[in-house]
Amino acid sequence: MLKKIRVEDVQLGMHIKEFCGSWMDHPFWRGQFVVSDPQDLQKILSSKVREVLIDTDKGLDVAAGVSVAAAPPADAEADVSAAMADAVLYDRHAPVVQEKVSSSKEFARAAAICRQATNAVTSMFQEARMGRAVDTAVARQVVTEIADSVTRNGSALISLARLKTADEYSYMHSVAVCALMVSLAKQMGMNPDEVRAAGLAGLLHDIGKMAVPLEVLNKPGKLTDDEFDMVKRHPAEGHRILLESGTTDADTLDVCLHHHEKTSGTGYPKGLNDAQISRVAKMGAVCDVYDAITSNRPYKKGWDPAQSLKQMASWVNGHFDPKIFQAFVSSLGIYPTGSLVLLDNQRLAVVTDQSSESLLKPMVKVFFSVRSGQRIPPELVNLALPTCRIKIVGREDPDKWNFPDLNELWSGLPLDKRGSV
């Protein structure tokens, strides 16, 4: 049974089903787990989250007399699934990006572009930190390279850009958001000029973080209220930096200033409501959050892609524009490349590419038998083929299985010891 309780009433042995609040308000990358470590319990108590959802069928119940708030209905997961299903419906009507090459052929090229783009962004951002003008000509060249890769294959560079270490985050995040913005803009049927403008906006959206002290930006622990206030000033600082650099591109300025606004009016820096936020800024908000929650941060390990989309689906009301989120899911797939999934033949597979036929039937690499508990020879299976009778049952938590070579399996690339491209 699901019960919503105050964090003060959480005890060791309870199974956390969900933290009731923003993912930014707690230090855990896992969505569900049994509280078995006293240090984890202390982290929960000291977090900004005030309530949690526990599952008494999987852990300890609350003590007699403890106040229990109304919990979501048992079919709450179905509501999230319905939100994802809306994306499948949207996909039938939205323009589909024509993939010209397979991800397996694009991965090596995308990895090189990702490294080059990250080096360029690092240089641009460091120049901004020293008070120098941002070279938008270089930025446009980077956007062109990223856009070309996304056009060749919609998921190769996007999935690789997720593989960044905590110390690379500030720079690779901009590369990733650029690629996500390009992919989303294409999915929404924007013209080539609009696609490139969205990509440039994504690349430069976080330039204002260069005005945040490094010790705050890279702090491994929870930020104080004063430190968080410093971070919250980065949209306005970025807008100032871009203006002083002579940037006149309206989308770039807009996304930089407004990518943390929410449709509920509870975002920052201006607390704009739904009607006051532009389409491209709403796109920036979705892309920014997705890459943030799938990436390793100084204070939190990233979630896997499928789990991240599911979490974002539960936040749509009040945070994202529903139609833009549907288009975003359509651009990535219900099970984005790199997702670990369970098949109905009791085998595990990792998603290696998306299908133009169905969001629910990607290309997968089967490599593990659940029945025998053993690895099997990897085999590529196209779930979208008419002759294929295998289906995905659902996503699996990579941390539960702890396959050390999972990223190598889907990318086919030898990654460094840090797991980065």
LUMVO-169508 format. One line per field, with one value per residue (C-alpha): residue number from 1; x, y, z; chain. Coordinates in nm, 2 decimals. Example, Ala and Ser with C-alpha at 12.3 -4.5 7.8 and 13.67 -1.06 7.14 Angstrom:
resi = [1, 2]
east = [1.23, 1.37]
north = [-0.45, -0.11]
up = [0.78, 0.71]
chain = [A, A]
***
This chain:
resi = [1, 2, 3, 4, 5, 6, 7, 8, 9, 10, 11, 12, 13, 14, 15, 16, 17, 18, 19, 20, 21, 22, 23, 24, 25, 26, 27, 28, 29, 30, 31, 32, 33, 34, 35, 36, 37, 38, 39, 40, 41, 42, 43, 44, 45, 46, 47, 48, 49, 50, 51, 52, 53, 54, 55, 56, 57, 58, 59, 60, 61, 62, 63, 64, 65, 66, 67, 68, 69, 70, 71, 72, 73, 74, 75, 76, 77, 78, 79, 80, 81, 82, 83, 84, 85, 86, 87, 88, 89, 90, 91, 92, 93, 94, 95, 96, 97, 98, 99, 100, 101, 102, 103, 104, 105, 106, 107, 108, 109, 110, 111, 112, 113, 114, 115, 116, 117, 118, 119, 120, 121, 122, 123, 124, 125, 126, 127, 128, 129, 130, 131, 132, 133, 134, 135, 136, 137, 138, 139, 140, 141, 142, 143, 144, 145, 146, 147, 148, 149, 150, 151, 152, 153, 154, 155, 156, 157, 158, 159, 160, 161, 162, 163, 164, 165, 166, 167, 168, 169, 170, 171, 172, 173, 174, 175, 176, 177, 178, 179, 180, 181, 182, 183, 184, 185, 186, 187, 188, 189, 190, 191, 192, 193, 194, 195, 196, 197, 198, 199, 200, 201, 202, 203, 204, 205, 206, 207, 208, 209, 210, 211, 212, 213, 214, 215, 216, 217, 218, 219, 220, 221, 222, 223, 224, 225, 226, 227, 228, 229, 230, 231, 232, 233, 234, 235, 236, 237, 238, 239, 240, 241, 242, 243, 244, 245, 246, 247, 248, 249, 250, 251, 252, 253, 254, 255, 256, 257, 258, 259, 260, 261, 262, 263, 264, 265, 266, 267, 268, 269, 270, 271, 272, 273, 274, 275, 276, 277, 278, 279, 280, 281, 282, 283, 284, 285, 286, 287, 288, 289, 290, 291, 292, 293, 294, 295, 296, 297, 298, 299, 300, 301, 302, 303, 304, 305, 306, 307, 308, 309, 310, 311, 312, 313, 314, 315, 316, 317, 318, 319, 320, 321, 322, 323, 324, 325, 326, 327, 328, 329, 330, 331, 332, 333, 334, 335, 336, 337, 338, 339, 340, 341, 342, 343, 344, 345, 346, 347, 348, 349, 350, 351, 352, 353, 354, 355, 356, 357, 358, 359, 360, 361, 362, 363, 364, 365, 366, 367, 368, 369, 370, 371, 372, 373, 374, 375, 376, 377, 378, 379, 380, 381, 382, 383, 384, 385, 386, 387, 388, 389, 390, 391, 392, 393, 394, 395, 396, 397, 398, 399, 400, 401, 402, 403, 404, 405, 406, 407, 408, 409, 410, 411, 412, 413, 414, 415, 416, 417, 418, 419, 420, 421]
east = [0.00, 0.12, 0.13, 0.24, 0.42, 0.63, 1.01, 1.03, 0.84, 1.07, 1.24, 1.52, 1.36, 1.10, 1.07, 1.08, 0.85, 0.88, 1.01, 0.72, 0.88, 1.13, 1.42, 1.65, 1.53, 1.69, 2.03, 1.93, 1.95, 1.75, 1.37, 1.28, 1.48, 1.48, 1.63, 1.89, 2.18, 2.16, 2.34, 2.07, 1.81, 2.00, 2.01, 1.64, 1.58, 1.81, 1.67, 1.42, 1.16, 0.89, 0.69, 0.77, 0.56, 0.64, 0.53, 0.44, 0.43, 0.81, 0.92, 0.83, 0.49, 0.45, 0.41, 0.07, -0.06, 0.16, -0.03, -0.07, -0.17, -0.38, -0.16, -0.19, -0.43, -0.29, -0.31, -0.09, 0.17, -0.10, -0.14, 0.23, 0.20, -0.09, 0.12, 0.38, 0.11, 0.02, 0.37, 0.30, -0.02, 0.16, 0.42, 0.16, 0.09, 0.42, 0.70, 0.95, 1.32, 1.45, 1.75, 2.00, 2.25, 2.23, 2.35, 2.62, 2.77, 2.73, 2.86, 3.24, 3.18, 2.95, 3.20, 3.46, 3.22, 3.12, 3.48, 3.55, 3.23, 3.31, 3.66, 3.51, 3.24, 3.51, 3.71, 3.41, 3.29, 3.63, 3.66, 3.33, 3.45, 3.74, 3.50, 3.57, 3.32, 3.16, 3.26, 2.92, 3.08, 3.26, 2.94, 2.75, 3.01, 2.97, 2.59, 2.63, 2.85, 2.61, 2.30, 2.46, 2.52, 2.16, 2.04, 2.24, 2.11, 1.87, 2.01, 2.38, 2.53, 2.25, 2.31, 2.69, 2.67, 2.49, 2.81, 2.99, 3.17, 3.07, 3.37, 3.28, 2.92, 2.91, 3.05, 2.92, 2.58, 2.57, 2.67, 2.40, 2.12, 2.22, 2.18, 1.85, 1.72, 1.81, 1.64, 1.33, 1.30, 1.32, 1.05, 0.83, 0.87, 1.06, 1.24, 1.62, 1.69, 1.47, 1.64, 1.99, 1.86, 1.72, 2.06, 2.25, 2.01, 2.08, 2.45, 2.47, 2.17, 2.40, 2.67, 2.56, 2.70, 3.04, 2.94, 2.89, 3.19, 3.36, 3.35, 2.97, 2.92, 3.13, 3.03, 2.98, 2.73, 2.40, 2.40, 2.31, 2.02, 2.27, 2.46, 2.14, 2.05, 2.39, 2.31, 1.96, 2.11, 2.28, 2.00, 2.01, 2.39, 2.40, 2.16, 2.39, 2.70, 2.54, 2.42, 2.76, 2.91, 2.69, 2.46, 2.13, 1.98, 1.64, 1.60, 1.94, 1.87, 1.52, 1.63, 1.92, 1.70, 1.39, 1.50, 1.42, 1.07, 0.78, 0.43, 0.29, 0.46, 0.69, 1.01, 1.28, 1.41, 1.07, 0.81, 0.64, 0.33, 0.25, 0.12, 0.42, 0.68, 0.78, 0.78, 1.16, 1.21, 0.97, 1.17, 1.49, 1.33, 1.25, 1.60, 1.78, 1.60, 1.64, 2.02, 2.05, 1.88, 2.04, 2.39, 2.63, 2.65, 2.89, 2.62, 2.40, 2.44, 2.23, 1.91, 1.89, 1.71, 1.38, 1.34, 1.41, 1.14, 0.90, 0.98, 0.94, 0.60, 0.49, 0.61, 0.44, 0.15, 0.30, 0.65, 0.65, 0.43, 0.25, 0.27, 0.63, 0.71, 0.52, 0.73, 1.04, 0.96, 0.88, 1.22, 1.40, 1.17, 0.98, 1.30, 1.59, 1.91, 2.11, 1.80, 1.81, 1.49, 1.33, 1.18, 0.88, 1.11, 1.28, 1.59, 1.76, 1.86, 2.00, 1.85, 2.09, 1.88, 1.53, 1.28, 1.10, 0.81, 0.72, 0.84, 0.78, 0.98, 1.34, 1.65, 1.80, 2.10, 2.00, 2.28, 2.15, 1.91, 1.70, 1.61, 1.96, 2.11, 2.39, 2.53, 2.45, 2.62, 2.50, 2.24, 2.09, 1.71, 1.49, 1.16, 0.98, 1.02, 0.68, 0.83, 0.95, 0.72, 0.93, 0.81, 0.95, 0.78, 0.93, 1.25, 1.50, 1.71, 2.07, 2.19, 2.00, 2.19, 2.52, 2.65, 2.99, 3.00, 2.64, 2.75, 3.00, 2.73, 2.49, 2.76, 3.01, 3.28, 3.56, 3.50, 3.76, 3.78, 3.55, 3.28, 3.31, 3.33]
north = [0.00, 0.35, 0.61, 0.97, 1.07, 1.36, 1.32, 1.34, 1.01, 0.82, 0.52, 0.28, -0.02, 0.19, 0.16, 0.50, 0.50, 0.86, 1.20, 1.45, 1.75, 1.86, 1.63, 1.93, 1.92, 1.59, 1.43, 1.09, 0.98, 0.67, 0.70, 0.40, 0.22, 0.08, 0.32, 0.09, 0.33, 0.58, 0.83, 0.81, 0.87, 1.18, 1.31, 1.27, 1.45, 1.74, 1.78, 2.03, 1.76, 1.77, 1.45, 1.11, 0.83, 0.49, 0.14, -0.07, -0.39, -0.35, -0.21, -0.11, 0.05, 0.37, 0.35, 0.36, 0.72, 0.87, 1.11, 0.98, 1.21, 1.10, 0.90, 0.90, 0.64, 0.30, 0.37, 0.68, 0.51, 0.46, 0.84, 0.88, 0.60, 0.79, 1.10, 0.90, 0.74, 1.09, 1.12, 0.81, 0.96, 1.29, 1.09, 0.98, 1.33, 1.51, 1.54, 1.25, 1.31, 1.09, 0.90, 0.86, 0.64, 0.39, 0.49, 0.23, 0.41, 0.76, 0.69, 0.72, 1.04, 1.18, 1.11, 1.31, 1.60, 1.58, 1.62, 1.90, 2.08, 2.05, 2.19, 2.49, 2.55, 2.52, 2.79, 3.02, 2.98, 3.04, 3.36, 3.47, 3.40, 3.63, 3.90, 3.87, 3.87, 3.54, 3.44, 3.36, 3.28, 2.99, 2.89, 2.89, 2.65, 2.42, 2.42, 2.33, 2.03, 1.91, 1.97, 1.77, 1.48, 1.49, 1.50, 1.19, 1.01, 1.15, 0.98, 0.90, 1.23, 1.29, 0.96, 1.00, 1.35, 1.20, 1.02, 1.30, 1.30, 1.55, 1.78, 1.80, 1.88, 2.25, 2.24, 1.91, 2.00, 2.29, 2.05, 1.81, 2.07, 2.21, 1.86, 1.80, 2.14, 2.06, 1.72, 1.87, 2.16, 1.91, 1.69, 2.00, 2.08, 2.40, 2.53, 2.51, 2.86, 2.80, 2.47, 2.63, 2.92, 2.67, 2.49, 2.81, 2.90, 2.56, 2.59, 2.93, 2.89, 2.84, 3.09, 3.28, 3.01, 3.16, 3.44, 3.19, 3.12, 2.79, 2.67, 2.70, 2.57, 2.26, 2.21, 1.83, 1.87, 2.05, 2.42, 2.67, 2.91, 3.19, 2.97, 2.86, 3.23, 3.28, 3.00, 3.13, 3.46, 3.28, 3.34, 3.71, 3.71, 3.51, 3.75, 4.04, 3.86, 3.79, 4.15, 4.28, 4.05, 4.20, 3.90, 4.00, 3.66, 3.68, 3.30, 3.28, 3.58, 3.44, 3.09, 3.21, 3.43, 3.21, 2.84, 2.80, 2.95, 2.71, 2.71, 2.73, 3.06, 2.93, 2.94, 3.21, 3.47, 3.64, 3.39, 3.40, 3.20, 2.97, 3.24, 3.46, 3.20, 3.17, 2.84, 2.82, 2.90, 2.61, 2.39, 2.50, 2.41, 2.05, 1.99, 2.15, 1.93, 1.61, 1.64, 1.76, 1.45, 1.20, 1.33, 1.27, 1.58, 1.68, 1.60, 1.33, 1.04, 1.06, 0.86, 0.64, 0.78, 0.59, 0.66, 1.03, 1.06, 0.88, 1.12, 1.42, 1.30, 1.31, 1.68, 1.80, 1.98, 2.30, 2.26, 2.18, 2.26, 1.92, 1.94, 2.03, 1.75, 1.50, 1.62, 1.58, 1.22, 1.15, 1.29, 1.05, 0.75, 0.61, 0.41, 0.64, 0.49, 0.35, 0.24, -0.10, -0.29, -0.63, -0.83, -1.06, -1.36, -1.29, -1.15, -0.81, -0.58, -0.23, 0.01, 0.08, 0.29, 0.42, 0.29, 0.51, 0.27, 0.29, 0.47, 0.14, -0.08, 0.03, -0.16, -0.35, -0.56, -0.87, -0.98, -1.14, -1.42, -1.35, -1.72, -1.85, -1.53, -1.54, -1.34, -1.46, -1.37, -1.02, -1.01, -0.71, -0.74, -0.50, -0.50, -0.31, -0.58, -0.74, -1.09, -1.00, -1.12, -1.00, -0.70, -0.48, -0.54, -0.23, -0.05, -0.19, 0.00, -0.03, 0.01, -0.31, -0.51, -0.33, -0.42, -0.24, -0.24, -0.13, 0.19, 0.01, -0.24, 0.02, 0.26, 0.00, 0.24, 0.19, 0.45, 0.58, 0.47, 0.75, 0.63, 0.94, 0.97]
up = [0.00, -0.08, 0.20, 0.19, 0.51, 0.64, 0.61, 0.99, 1.01, 0.77, 0.94, 0.85, 0.66, 0.48, 0.10, -0.06, -0.36, -0.45, -0.32, -0.33, -0.48, -0.74, -0.82, -0.73, -0.37, -0.28, -0.32, -0.45, -0.81, -0.74, -0.75, -0.54, -0.27, 0.08, 0.34, 0.49, 0.55, 0.85, 0.63, 0.37, 0.63, 0.75, 0.39, 0.36, 0.68, 0.59, 0.23, 0.11, 0.05, 0.31, 0.22, 0.07, -0.07, 0.09, -0.02, 0.28, 0.08, 0.01, 0.34, 0.70, 0.77, 0.97, 1.34, 1.50, 1.54, 1.27, 1.04, 0.69, 0.40, 0.11, -0.13, -0.51, -0.64, -0.72, -1.09, -1.07, -1.28, -1.54, -1.55, -1.63, -1.89, -2.04, -2.07, -2.25, -2.47, -2.57, -2.72, -2.93, -3.05, -3.13, -3.32, -3.57, -3.67, -3.62, -3.88, -3.85, -3.89, -4.17, -4.04, -4.32, -4.14, -3.85, -3.50, -3.53, -3.82, -3.67, -3.32, -3.39, -3.59, -3.33, -3.05, -3.24, -3.29, -2.92, -2.81, -3.05, -2.96, -2.59, -2.64, -2.83, -2.56, -2.29, -2.45, -2.51, -2.16, -2.01, -2.22, -2.08, -1.72, -1.78, -1.90, -2.27, -2.55, -2.67, -3.02, -3.17, -3.51, -3.35, -3.17, -3.50, -3.65, -3.36, -3.41, -3.77, -3.69, -3.42, -3.64, -3.93, -3.70, -3.56, -3.92, -4.01, -3.70, -3.44, -3.14, -3.17, -3.05, -2.81, -2.63, -2.63, -2.49, -2.18, -2.10, -1.91, -1.58, -1.31, -1.38, -1.75, -1.69, -1.73, -2.08, -2.22, -2.09, -2.34, -2.63, -2.52, -2.49, -2.84, -2.99, -2.80, -2.92, -3.28, -3.26, -3.10, -3.35, -3.64, -3.48, -3.44, -3.81, -3.78, -4.09, -4.12, -4.00, -3.69, -3.62, -3.63, -3.41, -3.15, -3.16, -3.09, -2.81, -2.66, -2.69, -2.51, -2.27, -1.96, -2.04, -1.73, -1.51, -1.58, -1.35, -1.07, -0.84, -0.93, -0.57, -0.58, -0.94, -0.86, -0.50, -0.44, -0.16, -0.11, -0.18, 0.10, 0.03, -0.04, -0.29, -0.46, -0.50, -0.67, -0.91, -0.98, -1.10, -1.40, -1.65, -1.60, -1.60, -1.92, -2.08, -1.98, -2.11, -2.45, -2.49, -2.40, -2.66, -2.93, -2.95, -3.12, -3.19, -3.03, -2.96, -2.80, -2.57, -2.49, -2.40, -2.20, -1.98, -1.96, -1.97, -1.59, -1.62, -1.55, -1.70, -1.35, -1.29, -1.02, -1.22, -1.23, -1.28, -1.36, -1.26, -1.60, -1.66, -1.95, -2.19, -2.12, -2.20, -2.57, -2.76, -2.79, -2.42, -2.33, -2.56, -2.38, -2.04, -2.15, -2.31, -2.01, -1.75, -1.95, -1.99, -1.62, -1.48, -1.71, -1.63, -1.35, -1.14, -0.86, -0.61, -0.78, -1.02, -1.34, -1.40, -1.70, -2.01, -1.99, -1.62, -1.68, -1.94, -1.71, -1.43, -1.65, -1.77, -1.40, -1.39, -1.71, -1.54, -1.41, -1.54, -1.91, -2.21, -2.27, -2.65, -2.65, -2.41, -2.64, -2.93, -2.72, -2.63, -3.00, -3.09, -2.84, -2.83, -2.53, -2.47, -2.57, -2.69, -2.40, -2.20, -2.04, -2.11, -2.02, -2.31, -2.29, -2.35, -2.02, -2.17, -2.10, -2.39, -2.43, -2.69, -2.96, -3.21, -3.27, -3.53, -3.77, -3.74, -3.37, -3.06, -2.87, -3.10, -3.12, -3.22, -2.92, -2.84, -2.64, -2.41, -2.08, -1.99, -1.68, -1.64, -1.63, -1.48, -1.73, -2.02, -2.37, -2.70, -2.79, -3.07, -3.25, -3.28, -3.47, -3.27, -3.55, -3.81, -3.90, -3.84, -3.49, -3.21, -2.92, -2.72, -2.45, -2.11, -1.95, -1.85, -1.60, -1.34, -1.46, -1.10, -1.00, -1.25, -1.24, -1.59, -1.61, -1.99, -2.05, -2.23, -2.45, -2.54, -2.69, -2.83, -2.96, -2.85, -2.61, -2.33, -2.10, -1.73, -1.63, -1.87, -2.09, -2.47]
chain = [A, A, A, A, A, A, A, A, A, A, A, A, A, A, A, A, A, A, A, A, A, A, A, A, A, A, A, A, A, A, A, A, A, A, A, A, A, A, A, A, A, A, A, A, A, A, A, A, A, A, A, A, A, A, A, A, A, A, A, A, A, A, A, A, A, A, A, A, A, A, A, A, A, A, A, A, A, A, A, A, A, A, A, A, A, A, A, A, A, A, A, A, A, A, A, A, A, A, A, A, A, A, A, A, A, A, A, A, A, A, A, A, A, A, A, A, A, A, A, A, A, A, A, A, A, A, A, A, A, A, A, A, A, A, A, A, A, A, A, A, A, A, A, A, A, A, A, A, A, A, A, A, A, A, A, A, A, A, A, A, A, A, A, A, A, A, A, A, A, A, A, A, A, A, A, A, A, A, A, A, A, A, A, A, A, A, A, A, A, A, A, A, A, A, A, A, A, A, A, A, A, A, A, A, A, A, A, A, A, A, A, A, A, A, A, A, A, A, A, A, A, A, A, A, A, A, A, A, A, A, A, A, A, A, A, A, A, A, A, A, A, A, A, A, A, A, A, A, A, A, A, A, A, A, A, A, A, A, A, A, A, A, A, A, A, A, A, A, A, A, A, A, A, A, A, A, A, A, A, A, A, A, A, A, A, A, A, A, A, A, A, A, A, A, A, A, A, A, A, A, A, A, A, A, A, A, A, A, A, A, A, A, A, A, A, A, A, A, A, A, A, A, A, A, A, A, A, A, A, A, A, A, A, A, A, A, A, A, A, A, A, A, A, A, A, A, A, A, A, A, A, A, A, A, A, A, A, A, A, A, A, A, A, A, A, A, A, A, A, A, A, A, A, A, A, A, A, A, A, A, A, A, A, A, A, A, A, A, A, A, A, A, A, A, A, A, A, A, A, A, A, A, A, A, A, A, A, A, A, A, A, A, A, A, A, A, A, A, A, A, A]
***
